[in-house]
Amino acid sequence: MNTINLKLTLILILCIFSDSLSAQTIEKLGQHKIDDHIYTVSKYGHEGKFSVQENLTVISRVRKKSKNLTNIEFASFSSGETLNSAFIKVLGRDRIRELVPEGAVFLRLYFNTDGKILSVEFVLNKKSELTLKEINRLTIFIKNNVSFKIPSYVEKKSKLCTPLTQVIHFNKLLYM
């Protein structure tokens, strides 16, 4: 094997290895930087789950003002995108098939009275195979493409709304 082939092979191996390192599953608590976004991974409850969240300022503001938030009982999607379609478009059906054994992922959406999603919190099983890169791509897509329709009769106590929760079942995504 000549030196050029050897160098190209070595470069290819390094690229594959470095990409696989950055796409590893989440194993460490604390802050992780993905591109220009910082995610905080923390324990969630007593059942071996953990929370992954970006934009902690919005989440902490919501938690501090929990009694003064605008309550939306029946928020509906105003955009053409839903959370289910976001998962399908971002991850693709092949990756979703790989995630079916996990069952589901729990999402908590923080949004304002304009219907814009400001932050997304993912609650995952401790052994989740969802990577931080995938969570980053999902977060960006959801924040840019998914929004809610706020009914006109809602009394707006604050610009922030009570968080909306939704469970995404991976096996159900395969039939959409």
C-alpha positions in Angstrom: 0.0 0.0 0.0 1.5 3.3 -1.0 1.7 6.3 1.4 -1.2 8.2 -0.2 -3.6 5.2 0.4 -2.3 4.8 3.9 -2.9 8.5 4.7 -6.4 8.5 3.2 -7.3 5.3 5.2 -6.0 6.9 8.4 -7.9 10.1 7.7 -11.1 8.1 7.0 -10.7 6.2 10.3 -10.1 9.4 12.3 -13.2 11.0 10.7 -15.4 8.0 11.5 -14.0 7.8 15.1 -14.5 11.5 15.8 -18.0 11.5 14.4 -19.0 8.5 16.5 -17.6 10.1 19.6 -19.7 13.2 19.1 -22.8 11.1 18.4 -22.5 9.0 21.5 -25.4 8.4 23.8 -25.7 10.7 26.8 -23.8 9.2 29.8 -22.6 12.2 31.8 -24.6 14.7 33.8 -23.7 18.4 33.4 -23.4 20.8 30.5 -22.6 19.7 26.9 -22.0 21.9 23.9 -23.3 20.9 20.6 -22.5 23.4 17.8 -23.6 26.8 19.3 -26.1 25.3 21.8 -25.4 24.3 25.4 -27.5 21.5 26.9 -27.9 20.6 30.5 -28.3 16.9 31.4 -29.6 16.3 34.9 -31.3 13.5 36.9 -35.1 13.4 36.6 -37.2 11.8 39.3 -36.3 8.5 41.0 -36.9 6.1 38.1 -33.4 6.3 36.5 -34.5 8.9 34.0 -32.7 12.1 33.0 -33.6 15.5 31.6 -31.9 17.2 28.7 -32.7 20.9 28.3 -31.5 23.9 26.4 -32.1 27.5 27.3 -32.4 27.1 31.0 -33.2 30.8 31.4 -36.7 30.3 30.0 -37.3 27.1 32.0 -36.1 28.7 35.3 -38.4 31.8 34.6 -41.3 29.5 34.1 -40.6 27.5 37.3 -40.3 30.7 39.3 -43.5 32.2 38.0 -45.5 29.0 38.0 -48.6 30.6 39.6 -48.7 33.6 37.3 -48.4 31.8 33.9 -51.0 31.9 31.2 -52.9 28.6 31.2 -53.7 27.1 27.9 -55.9 24.0 28.4 -56.2 23.0 24.7 -53.4 24.2 22.6 -53.5 23.2 19.0 -50.7 23.3 16.4 -50.9 26.4 14.2 -48.1 25.3 11.9 -48.1 22.5 9.4 -45.7 20.7 11.6 -46.4 18.7 14.7 -44.1 17.1 17.2 -44.6 13.7 15.5 -43.8 15.1 12.1 -40.7 16.8 13.5 -39.4 13.4 14.8 -40.1 11.7 11.5 -38.4 14.5 9.4 -35.4 14.9 11.7 -34.6 11.3 12.6 -36.1 9.4 9.6 -38.0 6.1 9.8 -34.9 3.9 9.9 -33.5 5.7 13.0 -37.0 5.6 14.6 -37.1 1.8 14.1 -33.9 1.6 16.0 -35.4 3.6 18.9 -38.6 1.5 19.2 -37.2 -0.7 22.0 -37.0 2.5 24.2 -40.7 2.9 24.0 -41.2 6.7 24.2 -39.6 10.0 25.0 -41.4 12.6 27.2 -41.3 16.2 25.9 -42.1 19.4 27.9 -42.5 22.4 25.7 -42.1 26.0 27.0 -43.9 28.6 24.9 -45.2 32.1 25.0 -48.6 33.6 24.3 -47.7 34.1 20.6 -47.5 30.3 20.4 -43.7 30.3 19.8 -41.8 27.5 21.4 -39.0 29.0 23.4 -37.4 25.8 24.9 -37.8 22.0 24.7 -37.0 19.6 27.6 -36.5 15.9 26.8 -37.0 13.3 29.5 -35.3 10.1 28.5 -34.6 6.6 29.9 -31.2 6.3 31.5 -30.1 3.9 28.7 -31.6 6.0 25.9 -29.9 5.7 22.5 -31.0 9.2 21.4 -27.8 11.3 21.0 -27.2 14.9 21.9 -26.7 15.7 18.2 -30.2 14.3 17.5 -31.7 16.2 20.4 -30.0 19.3 19.1 -31.4 18.8 15.6 -34.9 18.0 17.0 -34.8 21.1 19.3 -33.8 23.4 16.4 -36.4 22.0 14.1 -39.2 22.2 16.7 -38.4 25.7 17.8 -38.2 26.9 14.1 -41.1 25.0 12.7 -43.7 24.0 15.3 -46.0 26.6 16.9 -49.3 26.7 18.8 -52.5 28.5 18.1 -53.6 30.3 21.3 -57.4 30.7 21.5 -58.6 34.4 21.7 -60.7 33.7 24.8 -57.6 32.8 26.9 -56.9 35.3 29.7 -53.2 36.2 29.4 -51.7 36.6 32.9 -48.2 36.6 31.6 -46.3 36.4 28.3 -45.2 32.8 29.3 -47.6 29.9 29.2 -47.7 26.8 31.4 -45.6 24.1 29.8 -47.2 21.6 27.5 -46.2 18.0 27.8 -46.4 15.3 25.2 -45.2 11.7 25.0 -43.7 10.6 21.6 -44.1 6.8 21.1 -41.5 5.6 18.6 -43.6 2.6 17.4 -46.6 4.9 16.7 -44.4 7.2 14.5 -43.8 4.3 12.1 -47.5 4.2 11.2 -47.9 7.9 10.5 
